[in-house]
Amino acid sequence: MACTEITRRQDRREGLRYASGLSDTERGIAEAIDAFPVPHEAAETDLRAVANAIILNLKTAKNHGLTILPGVLAIAEEVIE
């Protein structure tokens, strides 16, 4: 396919920049936004509940046609107890 003037204009790379290449104005806006702290609470996860959920999934996997490697359920229950 021959390059025509139309395709040359479409394929030109002039004026393109990297996403990380901010101008001074853009950088000032970004810094102003980052200056305000966002209040958020620390996530508290009950690890016992997570472990119990994993064991429940392992126990019920056979009901859904999944196969579990031998000993995985026993090891998981030993770790919990």
C-alpha positions in Angstrom: 0.0 0.0 0.0 1.4 3.3 -1.0 1.8 6.1 1.4 -0.4 9.0 0.5 -0.5 12.5 2.0 -3.6 11.5 3.9 -2.0 8.4 5.5 1.1 10.4 6.3 -0.9 12.9 8.2 -2.8 10.1 10.1 0.4 8.3 11.0 2.4 11.3 12.1 3.8 11.1 15.7 4.3 14.8 16.2 2.9 16.2 19.4 2.6 12.8 21.1 4.0 12.4 24.6 4.5 9.8 27.2 1.7 9.3 29.7 4.1 10.2 32.5 5.4 13.3 30.8 3.2 15.9 32.6 3.5 19.6 31.8 4.1 22.0 34.7 0.4 22.9 34.8 -0.7 19.3 34.9 1.9 18.5 37.5 0.6 21.4 39.7 -3.0 20.1 39.4 -1.9 16.6 40.3 0.1 17.8 43.3 -2.9 19.8 44.6 -5.1 16.8 44.4 -2.5 14.6 46.2 -2.2 17.3 49.0 -5.6 16.3 50.4 -5.5 13.1 52.5 -8.1 10.6 51.8 -9.6 9.2 55.0 -9.9 5.5 55.0 -10.1 2.8 57.6 -7.6 0.0 57.9 -9.1 -3.2 56.6 -9.6 -5.7 59.4 -10.0 -9.3 58.2 -10.7 -12.2 60.5 -8.2 -14.7 59.3 -10.1 -17.5 61.0 -13.1 -16.7 58.9 -10.9 -16.7 55.7 -9.4 -20.1 56.6 -12.8 -21.6 57.4 -14.1 -20.3 54.0 -11.1 -22.0 52.3 -11.8 -25.3 54.1 -15.5 -25.1 53.2 -14.6 -24.6 49.6 -12.2 -27.6 49.7 -14.9 -29.8 51.3 -17.6 -28.8 48.9 -15.4 -28.9 45.7 -16.3 -32.6 45.1 -20.0 -31.7 45.0 -19.2 -29.4 42.1 -17.2 -31.9 40.1 -13.8 -30.6 41.1 -11.0 -32.8 42.2 -8.7 -31.9 45.1 -5.2 -33.2 45.4 -4.9 -36.0 48.0 -4.0 -34.6 51.4 -4.7 -30.9 50.7 -7.9 -30.9 52.9 -6.1 -32.7 55.7 -3.2 -30.3 55.6 -5.5 -27.3 55.6 -7.5 -28.6 58.6 -4.3 -29.3 60.5 -3.1 -25.8 60.0 -6.4 -24.4 61.3 -6.5 -26.5 64.4 
